[in-house]
Amino acid sequence: MDKYNKKLLWAQGVSDSELVILEEQLDPEELFLVGFLKGFNRKNMMDWNEKELWN
């Protein structure tokens, strides 16, 4: 299993209370995955990702 799939599986199991504790410790890729799986729809995440990465 590659690193991305491991992070995806991990992010699916993060509870809301864990997220509050972990938020400051996560790298941007992990925050992106958790945020995406916690209810952002794909369009919002793509818009955010483009703004953050390309501006």
MOPAC internal coordinates of N, CA, C and O (Angstrom, degrees):
PM7 1SCF
backbone

  N    0.0000 0     0.00 0     0.00 0    0    0    0
  C    1.4672 1     0.00 0     0.00 0    1    0    0
  C    1.5264 1   109.24 1     0.00 0    2    1    0
  O    1.2310 1   120.68 1   -50.12 1    3    2    1
  N    1.3161 1   116.30 1   129.88 1    3    2    1
  C    1.4599 1   118.21 1  -177.81 1    5    3    2
  C    1.5291 1   111.70 1   -80.05 1    6    5    3
  O    1.2310 1   121.49 1   -10.67 1    7    6    5
  N    1.3119 1   114.76 1   169.33 1    7    6    5
  C    1.4694 1   121.96 1  -175.41 1    9    7    6
  C    1.5338 1   111.61 1   -57.58 1   10    9    7
  O    1.2310 1   120.42 1   138.89 1   11   10    9
  N    1.3380 1   116.80 1   -41.11 1   11   10    9
  C    1.4627 1   119.92 1  -177.94 1   13   11   10
  C    1.5216 1   111.08 1   -63.48 1   14   13   11
  O    1.2310 1   120.17 1   133.98 1   15   14   13
  N    1.3290 1   117.28 1   -46.02 1   15   14   13
  C    1.4632 1   120.22 1  -179.97 1   17   15   14
  C    1.5167 1   111.71 1   -63.90 1   18   17   15
  O    1.2310 1   119.99 1   142.24 1   19   18   17
  N    1.3282 1   117.62 1   -37.76 1   19   18   17
  C    1.4587 1   120.44 1   176.49 1   21   19   18
  C    1.5240 1   110.63 1   -61.45 1   22   21   19
  O    1.2310 1   120.55 1   136.12 1   23   22   21
  N    1.3349 1   116.55 1   -43.88 1   23   22   21
  C    1.4707 1   120.15 1   179.59 1   25   23   22
  C    1.5215 1   110.72 1   -65.67 1   26   25   23
  O    1.2310 1   120.36 1   142.64 1   27   26   25
  N    1.3235 1   116.91 1   -37.36 1   27   26   25
  C    1.4555 1   120.64 1   179.67 1   29   27   26
  C    1.5287 1   110.37 1   -63.28 1   30   29   27
  O    1.2310 1   120.61 1   134.15 1   31   30   29
  N    1.3276 1   116.44 1   -45.85 1   31   30   29
  C    1.4590 1   120.53 1   177.66 1   33   31   30
  C    1.5266 1   111.05 1   -63.38 1   34   33   31
  O    1.2310 1   120.60 1   138.61 1   35   34   33
  N    1.3182 1   116.45 1   -41.39 1   35   34   33
  C    1.4627 1   120.67 1   178.84 1   37   35   34
  C    1.5313 1   110.39 1   -62.58 1   38   37   35
  O    1.2310 1   120.53 1   133.71 1   39   38   37
  N    1.3197 1   116.60 1   -46.29 1   39   38   37
  C    1.4662 1   120.87 1  -175.70 1   41   39   38
  C    1.5245 1   111.57 1   -63.44 1   42   41   39
  O    1.2310 1   119.81 1   147.74 1   43   42   41
  N    1.3166 1   117.98 1   -32.26 1   43   42   41
  C    1.4615 1   121.18 1   179.19 1   45   43   42
  C    1.5274 1   111.68 1   -63.83 1   46   45   43
  O    1.2310 1   120.39 1   153.59 1   47   46   45
  N    1.3184 1   116.86 1   -26.41 1   47   46   45
  C    1.4545 1   120.42 1  -176.53 1   49   47   46
  C    1.5165 1   115.24 1   -95.13 1   50   49   47
  O    1.2310 1   119.53 1  -179.38 1   51   50   49
  N    1.3315 1   118.51 1     0.62 1   51   50   49
  C    1.4613 1   121.13 1  -178.10 1   53   51   50
  C    1.5268 1   109.64 1   -76.96 1   54   53   51
  O    1.2310 1   120.84 1   -56.93 1   55   54   53
  N    1.3173 1   116.00 1   123.07 1   55   54   53
  C    1.4645 1   119.83 1   178.73 1   57   55   54
  C    1.5302 1   109.71 1   -83.02 1   58   57   55
  O    1.2310 1   120.86 1   -14.62 1   59   58   57
  N    1.3284 1   115.96 1   165.38 1   59   58   57
  C    1.4588 1   120.32 1  -179.66 1   61   59   58
  C    1.5289 1   111.61 1   -60.54 1   62   61   59
  O    1.2310 1   120.34 1   140.19 1   63   62   61
  N    1.3456 1   116.95 1   -39.81 1   63   62   61
  C    1.4612 1   119.34 1  -179.54 1   65   63   62
  C    1.5344 1   111.03 1   -68.46 1   66   65   63
  O    1.2310 1   120.49 1   142.99 1   67   66   65
  N    1.3301 1   116.67 1   -37.01 1   67   66   65
  C    1.4641 1   119.70 1   175.97 1   69   67   66
  C    1.5226 1   110.63 1   -64.94 1   70   69   67
  O    1.2310 1   120.69 1   142.45 1   71   70   69
  N    1.3178 1   116.29 1   -37.55 1   71   70   69
  C    1.4612 1   120.54 1  -177.59 1   73   71   70
  C    1.5263 1   111.05 1   -60.04 1   74   73   71
  O    1.2310 1   120.45 1   138.86 1   75   74   73
  N    1.3398 1   116.75 1   -41.14 1   75   74   73
  C    1.4591 1   120.67 1   178.78 1   77   75   74
  C    1.5361 1   110.47 1   -59.42 1   78   77   75
  O    1.2310 1   120.90 1   138.01 1   79   78   77
  N    1.3243 1   115.88 1   -41.99 1   79   78   77
  C    1.4642 1   121.01 1  -179.14 1   81   79   78
  C    1.5345 1   110.91 1   -72.62 1   82   81   79
  O    1.2310 1   120.68 1   138.99 1   83   82   81
  N    1.3262 1   116.31 1   -41.01 1   83   82   81
  C    1.4639 1   120.96 1  -172.90 1   85   83   82
  C    1.5209 1   114.25 1   -82.89 1   86   85   83
  O    1.2310 1   120.49 1   160.54 1   87   86   85
  N    1.3301 1   116.67 1   -19.46 1   87   86   85
  C    1.4622 1   120.76 1  -169.75 1   89   87   86
  C    1.5222 1   113.32 1   -49.67 1   90   89   87
  O    1.2310 1   120.30 1   136.43 1   91   90   89
  N    1.3395 1   117.04 1   -43.57 1   91   90   89
  C    1.4625 1   120.14 1  -177.24 1   93   91   90
  C    1.5235 1   112.53 1   -76.64 1   94   93   91
  O    1.2310 1   119.85 1   165.86 1   95   94   93
  N    1.3308 1   117.90 1   -14.14 1   95   94   93
  C    1.4573 1   121.40 1  -176.91 1   97   95   94
  C    1.5277 1   113.33 1   -97.63 1   98   97   95
  O    1.2310 1   120.38 1   168.01 1   99   98   97
  N    1.3308 1   116.88 1   -11.99 1   99   98   97
  C    1.4613 1   119.96 1  -174.29 1  101   99   98
  C    1.5225 1   111.60 1   -84.89 1  102  101   99
  O    1.2310 1   120.84 1   -33.14 1  103  102  101
  N    1.3292 1   116.00 1   146.86 1  103  102  101
  C    1.4588 1   119.05 1   173.37 1  105  103  102
  C    1.5315 1   108.45 1   -79.93 1  106  105  103
  O    1.2310 1   119.45 1   -14.74 1  107  106  105
  N    1.3342 1   118.65 1   165.26 1  107  106  105
  C    1.4627 1   121.03 1  -175.16 1  109  107  106
  C    1.5326 1   113.76 1   -56.26 1  110  109  107
  O    1.2310 1   120.19 1   142.85 1  111  110  109
  N    1.3166 1   117.25 1   -37.15 1  111  110  109
  C    1.4710 1   120.22 1   179.58 1  113  111  110
  C    1.5235 1   110.65 1   -64.00 1  114  113  111
  O    1.2310 1   120.17 1   138.66 1  115  114  113
  N    1.3247 1   117.29 1   -41.34 1  115  114  113
  C    1.4645 1   121.00 1   179.02 1  117  115  114
  C    1.5248 1   111.02 1   -67.54 1  118  117  115
  O    1.2310 1   120.10 1   138.08 1  119  118  117
  N    1.3234 1   117.42 1   -41.92 1  119  118  117
  C    1.4596 1   120.29 1   177.36 1  121  119  118
  C    1.5166 1   110.89 1   -61.77 1  122  121  119
  O    1.2310 1   120.53 1   140.06 1  123  122  121
  N    1.3272 1   116.60 1   -39.94 1  123  122  121
  C    1.4534 1   121.67 1   178.46 1  125  123  122
  C    1.5265 1   110.51 1   -60.48 1  126  125  123
  O    1.2310 1   120.76 1   131.78 1  127  126  125
  N    1.3404 1   116.16 1   -48.22 1  127  126  125
  C    1.4650 1   120.39 1  -179.36 1  129  127  126
  C    1.5201 1   111.70 1   -62.26 1  130  129  127
  O    1.2310 1   120.71 1   133.43 1  131  130  129
  N    1.3309 1   116.25 1   -46.57 1  131  130  129
  C    1.4623 1   119.62 1  -178.23 1  133  131  130
  C    1.5258 1   109.71 1   -64.66 1  134  133  131
  O    1.2310 1   120.55 1   134.51 1  135  134  133
  N    1.3314 1   116.55 1   -45.49 1  135  134  133
  C    1.4581 1   120.11 1   179.10 1  137  135  134
  C    1.5163 1   112.20 1   -59.80 1  138  137  135
  O    1.2310 1   121.19 1   137.93 1  139  138  137
  N    1.3250 1   115.32 1   -42.07 1  139  138  137
  C    1.4614 1   120.30 1   179.91 1  141  139  138
  C    1.5215 1   110.53 1   -62.29 1  142  141  139
  O    1.2310 1   120.77 1   135.96 1  143  142  141
  N    1.3231 1   116.13 1   -44.04 1  143  142  141
  C    1.4624 1   120.22 1  -177.31 1  145  143  142
  C    1.5228 1   112.39 1   -77.50 1  146  145  143
  O    1.2310 1   119.95 1   163.08 1  147  146  145
  N    1.3197 1   117.71 1   -16.92 1  147  146  145
  C    1.4658 1   120.57 1  -179.08 1  149  147  146
  C    1.5315 1   111.78 1   -89.85 1  150  149  147
  O    1.2310 1   119.39 1  -174.44 1  151  150  149
  N    1.3246 1   118.76 1     5.56 1  151  150  149
  C    1.4550 1   117.10 1   170.64 1  153  151  150
  C    1.5125 1   116.67 1   131.05 1  154  153  151
  O    1.2310 1   119.32 1   176.55 1  155  154  153
  N    1.3119 1   118.90 1    -3.45 1  155  154  153
  C    1.4548 1   117.89 1   171.86 1  157  155  154
  C    1.5163 1   107.79 1   -69.71 1  158  157  155
  O    1.2310 1   120.21 1   -41.82 1  159  158  157
  N    1.3136 1   117.20 1   138.18 1  159  158  157
  C    1.4527 1   116.16 1   174.62 1  161  159  158
  C    1.5306 1   109.21 1   -84.20 1  162  161  159
  O    1.2310 1   120.76 1   -15.73 1  163  162  161
  N    1.3144 1   116.16 1   164.27 1  163  162  161
  C    1.4672 1   121.42 1  -173.41 1  165  163  162
  C    1.5364 1   111.63 1   -58.68 1  166  165  163
  O    1.2310 1   119.73 1   139.97 1  167  166  165
  N    1.3146 1   118.11 1   -40.03 1  167  166  165
  C    1.4650 1   120.41 1  -178.20 1  169  167  166
  C    1.5273 1   111.05 1   -62.87 1  170  169  167
  O    1.2310 1   119.98 1   134.37 1  171  170  169
  N    1.3374 1   117.64 1   -45.63 1  171  170  169
  C    1.4620 1   120.16 1   179.12 1  173  171  170
  C    1.5187 1   111.11 1   -61.74 1  174  173  171
  O    1.2310 1   120.05 1   137.82 1  175  174  173
  N    1.3288 1   117.50 1   -42.18 1  175  174  173
  C    1.4577 1   120.33 1  -179.20 1  177  175  174
  C    1.5198 1   111.08 1   -67.15 1  178  177  175
  O    1.2310 1   120.00 1   141.84 1  179  178  177
  N    1.3339 1   117.61 1   -38.16 1  179  178  177
  C    1.4616 1   119.83 1   179.22 1  181  179  178
  C    1.5338 1   109.43 1   -66.32 1  182  181  179
  O    1.2310 1   120.28 1   136.85 1  183  182  181
  N    1.3229 1   117.07 1   -43.15 1  183  182  181
  C    1.4645 1   120.22 1   177.69 1  185  183  182
  C    1.5197 1   110.51 1   -59.88 1  186  185  183
  O    1.2310 1   120.38 1   134.41 1  187  186  185
  N    1.3296 1   116.87 1   -45.59 1  187  186  185
  C    1.4657 1   121.34 1   179.57 1  189  187  186
  C    1.5111 1   110.36 1   -63.01 1  190  189  187
  O    1.2310 1   120.71 1   134.89 1  191  190  189
  N    1.3220 1   116.26 1   -45.11 1  191  190  189
  C    1.4549 1   121.94 1  -177.00 1  193  191  190
  C    1.5303 1   110.25 1   -61.62 1  194  193  191
  O    1.2310 1   120.04 1   136.08 1  195  194  193
  N    1.3210 1   117.53 1   -43.92 1  195  194  193
  C    1.4627 1   120.73 1   179.84 1  197  195  194
  C    1.5262 1   110.63 1   -63.39 1  198  197  195
  O    1.2310 1   120.31 1   136.43 1  199  198  197
  N    1.3175 1   117.01 1   -43.57 1  199  198  197
  C    1.4649 1   120.00 1  -179.78 1  201  199  198
  C    1.5199 1   111.16 1   -63.35 1  202  201  199
  O    1.2310 1   120.78 1   135.19 1  203  202  201
  N    1.3410 1   116.11 1   -44.81 1  203  202  201
  C    1.4711 1   120.85 1  -176.99 1  205  203  202
  C    1.5282 1   112.06 1   -68.60 1  206  205  203
  O    1.2310 1   120.60 1   139.48 1  207  206  205
  N    1.3304 1   116.47 1   -40.52 1  207  206  205
  C    1.4596 1   119.26 1  -172.82 1  209  207  206
  C    1.5197 1   113.60 1   -86.58 1  210  209  207
  O    1.2310 1   120.02 1   148.11 1  211  210  209
  N    1.3146 1   117.57 1   -31.89 1  211  210  209
  C    1.4681 1   118.77 1  -169.35 1  213  211  210
  C    1.5259 1   113.32 1  -106.37 1  214  213  211
  O    1.2310 1   119.33 1   171.06 1  215  214  213
  N    1.3094 1   118.88 1    -8.94 1  215  214  213
  C    1.4830 1   119.13 1  -179.98 1  217  215  214
  C    1.5063 1   111.18 1  -103.13 1  218  217  215
  O    1.2310 1   120.10 1   180.00 1  219  218  217

